[in-house]
Amino acid sequence: MHVNLFDVQAGFGGAKPGTQAVTVEALTGEMDRLDIARALVRTLPDDLDGDAVRSNATLFRAAAADNRLVPCPVVLPAALGDVPGEAEQASCAVAAGARAVCIRPDKDGWSLEPWCAAVLFEALAARRLPVLCDQKHVTTAQVAALAAAWGDLPLILAGAGYRQMRTLVPLMTAFANVYFSIGSNFTVHGGLESLAARIGADRLLFGTGFPDAEGMMAITQLMYADLADEQKRLIGAGNLERLIGEVRS
């Protein structure tokens, strides 16, 4: 059985202290090696990334040159006037091919509280742009607060590990707009089967975690899971394709 793969948890262009930046060629080479058809891409690793506007421009250029890459730019509140307004960020992102955005409130110096972030999330909700929330930057409790406040806005939780299963299941039970990437560092014996049975396979998304992780782990986890073929196809690409198809242009 062939399962189409659309990686929700991948990136290029970033670096960690003491390392070189990850090239777009490294990402697409990994996609070729593992037969991954498309990838939702952002700046990763983002340890040294302090300029969201510049990083987003790099993502947009790469996606314009390779239609397998779907940009997932950083968005942030515009109260200081150093970035375009929130509605403009959302509209320009969509016009440049973005079909999701990511947030890094801790790194970019802003709060998820409504007094700081409400205008931003209103703009994202108007476009129905999925918001990728990596556990490196957004806690589970913060995801829950966002899910409660913005019930029609899809939130994609990434980076959760096996010790968070007792939180992850009730979180996704309580909030139907929370989706979960199975990429690094989710390595749970029987984890996919458990989530599919309790939450539904239609809320799970394939992700690798590249470049921090090698992608074959996520592929093996999906392909050897005790799930029906149709469930694997939904997780592999179908669910993400449905979500990005609902983005309002």
N, C-alpha and C positions, 0 to 999 in steps of 0.2 A: 504493500500500500504506500502510495506517495502522499505526503502531507505538505502542502504549501506552507512556507514559513515567512512570517513578517515579524521582524525583531523589534520589539517595543523598547528595548533596554540596551542601547548601543550608542557609540559616539566616536569622535575623533577630534583632533585639534588641541586637546588639552595635555597637560603634563603635571607630574608630581615633582617636588623639589629633588634636584639631582638627576632628572631624567629628561629625555628629549620629547618634544610634542609627538603625539600619535598622528600619523598622516592619514588622509582620506584613502590613499592607496592601500594602507595596511588594513583599513576596515573593509574595503571592497574586495581585497584579496582574501580576507577571512570569509566574507560572504560567498565568494566563488568556491572556496575550499569546502564549505559546509552546505552548499546549495541552499542558501538563504535568499529568497527572491527579493525582499524589500526590507528596509530598516528605517525606523523612526530615529533620527540622529540628533544629538546635542553635543555640547562641548564636554568631553570626558577624556581623562580625569580632569576635574575642574579645580584642582587644588591651587593652581597659579592663575586662574582666570578671574580678573578683576574688572573686565570691560565687556559687559553684556552686549552693548551695541556693536562693538567690533566683532565679537564672537558670532553674533547672530548674522552679520553680513557674510562672514565666512561660511556659515551653514547654508545660507541662501545661494551663494555662488556655487557651492558643491552640488546642491540639489538641482540647480539649473543645468548643470553639466552631466548629471546622471540621474535619470528618472527613477532609479531604484531607491534613491535616498529621499526621505520625506523629512524636512526640517522640523525640529521641535525647539524653538527659540526660548530664551529666557525672557520673562516679562516681570515688570516691577512697577510699583506705584510711581506716579510722576509729579508728586507734590513739590519737589525741588526744581523742576523745570529743566533738569539735565538730560532727560529722556523724553521722547514724544509722549503725548497724552495717552491715557489708557485705551481709549477707543481707537486712536490712531495706531497704537501698537498692535491691537488685535486685527484691525482691518489690513494693515500692511503685512502682517504675518500671513494671513490667509491669502492675500494677493501674491505673496512670494512662494506659495505652495505649502506653508505650514498647515498641519492638520492636528496639531496638539502643541501645547506649550509646557515649559517647566518653570518651577519656582524654586528660589534659593534664598528665602528670607533671612536666614542666619548669615549667609555669606555676603549678601547684598545690602544688609543693614536696614531691614524694615520689619514691621510687625504684621502678623496675620489678623490682628484685632480689627473689627469693622471700622473703627475710626481712622485706620491707616489704609486698609486694603479693600474696603467695600466698593469703591469706584472701579478698581481693577477687576474685581470679580463680577461686577455688573457687566463690564465690557466683554469679559470672557463668556459669561452666560448668554449674552445676546447673540454671540456667534456659535454657541454650544461647542466651544473649543475644549477638548479634554485637557486636563491639567495633570502632568506627571509630577508626583510627589515622592522623591527619593528619601528613604529613611535617613540618609546622610544629612539631609537638610530640613526635613519635615517629620515631626514625630507622629506616632499613631494617634495620639490624643488630638493633635492639630488637624489631622485628616478627618477625624470624627467631627470636630467642630465645623470644619468647612462643609462636610457632607450634610450636616444638619441645616446649615445656613443656606446652602445652594443646592437644593434637592434635584434640580434639573441639569446640573453641571457634572459631567463624568469626571471622576478623580481616579487616577491610576497610581496605585501604591506599588513602589518598587524598592528592592533592597532589604525586604524583611527576611529574617532567618527562622530556623526551626524553633527557636525558643519563644517565638511570638505567635505560635499557632493558637494558644488559648485566648489571645486578644484578637487575632485576625478573624477567626470564625464569628464571634459575636459582633465585631465591627461590620463585617460584610452582611451579616444577618440583619443588622439594624438599619443599614443604609444601602439601598439598591443602586445608588450611583457610584459606589466604590468598586473598582476593578483591581485585579492583582496580577503583577508580572511574576512569572515563575522563574525568572532569571536569577543570577547570583545575587544574594547568597542563600537562596531557598533550596536547601538540600534536605528534604524530609522523607524518610521511608514511608511510602504509602500516602504522602502528602497530597498529591494531585487527586488521587482517588477519594481521599477524605474531603477535600474542598469541593470536588465535583458533586459528591453525594449530598453534602450539607448546604452548599451555596448554589451550585449549578455550574456546569462547564462553560456556560455563556458569559461568565464573569471573569474568566481566566484568560490571560494573554501570554503568548510566547515571548520570552526575552532571554538574551544571553548574558548580559553584563559586560560585554566587550567594551573597552580593552582591559578592564580589571580582571576579567575572567575569560577562560577559553570556552568557546561556545558549545563544544560537543557534550558537555555535561547536561546542559538544558535540553538538547536534542534527545539524548539518551533517556533522560527522565521522562520526557513526553512520549517517545516512541515505545518504551517498554512499560508504560503505565497500563494498568488493567482498566482501560477505558474503551468504549466503542469507537469505531473508526470516525464516525461523525463528530464525536466529542473531541477527538484529536484534531480534526480539521478546523473546528471552531476555535480551539486554543491556538493552533498553529498560525492562523491568519484570519479566519472568518470573523471573529469577534472584533478585532482591531479594524478590519475593513468596514464593518458595520458602523463602528463608532466614528471613523473619520468620514464616512459617507454622510453622516448626519450634521457635519460642520456646515454652518450657514455662511455662504459667501456674500 
